[in-house]
Amino acid sequence: MKKRISYTVKYPNVHLDISGHAPDRWGMLRYAIDTAGKDKFLFGSDFPICNPAVYMAIVDSELLSPEEKQAVFSGNFKRLTGL
């Protein structure tokens, strides 16, 4: 996971979808945002084997600021797609 996060720092066009990651890796989200910034991560609910509500609750518990949550849950997608 740290290697993937490093790519978001090195390459401006690389972003990561955080949905579907194993719950034991969720501590990495705080590290990822501290390392690469809130604008590099998105939550995509289309992962076919997880309950989005469970993962949203995990993200919600990651000690993210309201601005970071807004970016991860919708702002980054809107910015990247021009919505």
Backbone hydrogen bonds in HBPLUS format (Angstrom, degrees):
<---DONOR---> <-ACCEPTOR-->    atom                        ^
c    i                          cat <-CA-CA->   ^        H-A-AA   ^      H-
h    n   atom  resd res      DA  || num        DHA   H-A  angle D-A-AA Bond
n    s   type  num  typ     dist DA aas  dist angle  dist       angle   num
A0005-ILE N   A0001-MET O   2.97 MM   4  6.29 158.5  2.02 153.7 160.1     1
A0006-SER N   A0002-LYS O   2.92 MM   4  6.16 149.9  2.01 143.3 151.5     2
A0007-TYR N   A0003-LYS O   3.19 MM   4  6.58 139.1  2.36 142.1 152.1     3
A0007-TYR N   A0004-ARG O   3.10 MM   3  5.21 128.3  2.38  96.5 109.9     4
A0008-THR N   A0005-ILE O   3.00 MM   3  5.27 129.4  2.26 102.1 115.4     5
A0009-VAL N   A0006-SER O   3.16 MM   3  5.17 133.6  2.39  95.1 107.5     6
A0010-LYS N   A0006-SER O   2.99 MM   4  6.26 159.7  2.04 149.8 155.4     7
A0011-TYR N   A0007-TYR O   2.89 MM   4  5.77 164.0  1.91 149.0 152.6     8
A0014-VAL N   A0011-TYR O   3.21 MM   3  5.61 169.8  2.22 120.0 121.3     9
A0016-LEU N   A0040-LYS O   2.91 MM  24  6.40 158.8  1.96 159.3 163.2    10
A0042-LEU N   A0016-LEU O   2.82 MM  26  6.17 156.0  1.88 155.8 160.0    11
A0018-ILE N   A0042-LEU O   2.76 MM  24  6.08 162.6  1.79 170.0 176.1    12
A0025-ARG N   A0022-ALA O   2.82 MM   3  5.55 163.9  1.85 127.3 132.9    13
A0026-TRP N   A0023-PRO O   3.17 MM   3  5.34 166.5  2.19 109.0 113.0    14
A0028-MET N   A0025-ARG O   2.87 MM   3  5.61 159.9  1.91 122.4 129.1    15
A0029-LEU N   A0026-TRP O   3.05 MM   3  5.54 159.5  2.10 114.3 119.8    16
A0032-ALA N   A0028-MET O   2.69 MM   4  5.89 159.4  1.74 156.6 163.0    17
A0033-ILE N   A0029-LEU O   2.97 MM   4  6.17 167.4  1.98 155.4 156.9    18
A0034-ASP N   A0030-ARG O   2.96 MM   4  6.11 158.1  2.01 147.5 154.3    19
A0035-THR N   A0031-TYR O   2.87 MM   4  6.00 141.8  2.01 145.4 156.1    20
A0036-ALA N   A0032-ALA O   2.78 MM   4  5.86 177.3  1.78 160.9 161.8    21
A0037-GLY N   A0033-ILE O   2.86 MM   4  4.45 135.8  2.05 114.3 126.2    22
A0040-LYS N   A0037-GLY O   3.42 MM   3  6.14 165.2  2.44 122.9 123.2    23
A0043-PHE N   A0072-VAL O   2.96 MM  29  5.72 134.5  2.17 159.9 146.6    24
A0054-VAL N   A0051-ASN O   2.96 MM   3  5.53 130.3  2.22 117.0 128.9    25
A0055-TYR N   A0051-ASN O   3.40 MM   4  6.81 159.8  2.44 154.4 159.5    26
A0056-MET N   A0052-PRO O   2.82 MM   4  5.97 155.2  1.88 153.4 161.1    27
A0057-ALA N   A0053-ALA O   3.01 MM   4  6.12 150.5  2.10 139.6 146.9    28
A0058-ILE N   A0054-VAL O   3.05 MM   4  6.39 148.6  2.15 143.2 152.0    29
A0059-VAL N   A0055-TYR O   2.94 MM   4  6.20 166.8  1.95 152.0 154.8    30
A0060-ASP N   A0056-MET O   2.82 MM   4  5.94 152.5  1.89 141.8 150.7    31
A0061-SER N   A0057-ALA O   3.08 MM   4  6.27 124.5  2.40 134.2 146.8    32
A0061-SER N   A0058-ILE O   3.00 MM   3  5.16 140.2  2.16 100.0 111.7    33
A0062-GLU N   A0059-VAL O   3.10 MM   3  5.25 168.0  2.12 113.4 115.8    34
A0068-GLU N   A0065-SER O   3.09 MM   3  5.13 117.5  2.50  98.0 113.0    35
A0069-LYS N   A0065-SER O   2.99 MM   4  6.29 165.1  2.01 160.9 164.5    36
A0070-GLN N   A0066-PRO O   2.99 MM   4  6.12 160.8  2.02 145.3 150.7    37
A0071-ALA N   A0067-GLU O   3.03 MM   4  6.20 155.1  2.09 142.4 149.0    38
A0072-VAL N   A0068-GLU O   2.98 MM   4  6.20 169.2  1.99 155.9 158.0    39
A0073-PHE N   A0069-LYS O   2.87 MM   4  5.91 170.0  1.88 157.7 160.9    40
A0074-SER N   A0070-GLN O   3.03 MM   4  5.84 151.5  2.11 140.9 147.4    41
A0075-GLY N   A0070-GLN O   2.79 MM   5  5.75 172.9  1.80 150.6 148.7    42
A0076-ASN N   A0071-ALA O   2.86 MM   5  5.10 168.6  1.88 136.5 135.2    43
A0078-LYS N   A0074-SER O   3.03 MM   4  6.22 169.2  2.04 161.5 164.7    44
A0079-ARG N   A0075-GLY O   2.92 MM   4  6.08 159.2  1.97 148.6 154.7    45
A0080-LEU N   A0076-ASN O   2.88 MM   4  6.02 166.5  1.90 152.8 156.3    46
A0081-THR N   A0077-PHE O   2.95 MM   4  6.03 149.5  2.04 150.8 158.4    47
A0082-GLY N   A0078-LYS O   2.91 MM   4  5.66 117.3  2.31 137.3 150.1    48
A0083-LEU N   A0078-LYS O   2.96 MM   5  4.70 131.3  2.20 134.5 141.3    49
